[in-house]
Amino acid sequence: MRKDSPKAMEFKHSIFKRKSKGDHRKGKWYLRLRWKDPDSGQWRTMEKQFDQRISAIEELPKLELQIRSTNGQFRSGPEMLFSELVAACKKSFYHAATFEGGLKTGGVKSLSTTEAGLKNLTAYFGSKAIGNIDEADLRRYREWRKKLGSQNPSLVKKGIRAEVKPSTINRELTTCRRMFSFALEKGLITRDIFRNAKAIHKKLEEPRTRILTHHEIDRLLAACSDSRIETFSRRRRAACKDKSTDFDQLRHEVAATNLFMKPAILLAADSGLRKGEILSLRWSDVDLSSRRVRIRREVTKTEKGRTEGLTKRTVEALEEILQFKSTAVPDPFVFISALNDNRPMSNITRPWNKVKKLADLEDIKFHDLRRTAATILVRDLGLGVEFAAKLLGHSEGSQITLRHYVAADDAAIETVVSGLDELHRRQASIEVSNAEN
């Protein structure tokens, strides 16, 4: 018999009205009820929409009684709220990835991205019963999401309103589709609303084709140990009260002093490693003498391990890290959060942004280095696409490599055009010669 008593369940609630401009829910009253799950001890939330405040007040004791009677469990069937379906999916598969023998046995790797998508989906569908959501709602979500704009925390914090990319909306709707497939499998709904909805538009996504030239890579590497003095204006403290226009000219040094940026850039640009694979590298995966690096399958996107080669300049950059490596503190990871610290580095955004700024290449992304490596393998070294795909660790072979990584830059296009011009010139000469004979 369960020890938890239904009377011991803890509840919190709030009743409020939506006031945000442009929100389709503006003017509606909402009852938000939170309770602690007796099994997990975690707080769960549900919202319900009403036209009048008194209706929400009258519904509160009924909902509490219903939740107590089921000991905190969710309603089943089409009456289940979308927010409840989210919680059920989090419990089943939208949680941190679990591994066994290097293979993912459950959960998702990119949990933060998935959770961000679930947050937006819940904001729109949260208080609606899943049985009442149809194809038109999915299309309306797409329009609402476009108006909402990017929810990147760094942009939102600065008050910057940026356009959301079609790929982001597609990714969120793909997350939603998996949830409704789960509901259909469990018998909570009777039909697949995504089947004919035409809500996910892959053709709207424009694959990124930016690759770096050899000169631009050299500029990035030089910037890893570079610094620059910049001048910026700041209003004097005394002038802030009277809104004076007096400003002080201040000088600030922008320096890229992170020891790990150079080897990180080279591992991506020369060996084609993903950022996550680079940050997860251990010294036991690196063999500097044979110039090889092993990427364990649990850190790869395709869950397949592989071995990559290391260029001479990559080996030299890794050896520089070893010179500063402390023998007192064993640090198994190549990229650590700080010297004399064995915690793995979780992010390189700040040092990467500094390097880009110093190199005057602020339009590039770190993943462009991997795309550049793929293009060099095929275009410059003449490797077959299938072999290049294996080196890059693509599960679908040449299709992904050709579609997203082997970019047709200006140099490649010029080579093709020049080659065709020469071919046409030779063909015209042959025709003239034949006519004269």
ABEGO torsion letter per residue (X at the ends): XBABBAAABBBBBBBBBBABBGBAABGBBBBBBBBBBAAAGBBBBBBBBBABAAAAAAAAAAAAAAAAAAGGBBBBEAABBAAAAAAAAAAAABBBBBBBGGBBABEBABAAAAAAAAAAAAAAAAABBAAABBAAAAAAAAAAAAAAEBABAAAAAAGBBBBBBAAAAAAAAAAAAAAAAAAAAAGABABBAAAAAGABBAAABBBBABBBBAAAAAAAAAAAABBBBBBBBBBBAAAAAAGBABBBBBBBBBBBABAAAAAAAAAAAAAGBBAAAAAABBAAABBAAAGBBBBBAAABAAGBBBBBBBBAAAAAAAAAAAAABBAABBBABABBABBGBABBBABAAAAAAAAAAAAGBAABBAAAAAAAAAAAAAAAAGBBAAAAAAAAGBAAEAAAAAAAABBBBAAAAAAAAAAAAAAAAAAAAAAAAAAAX
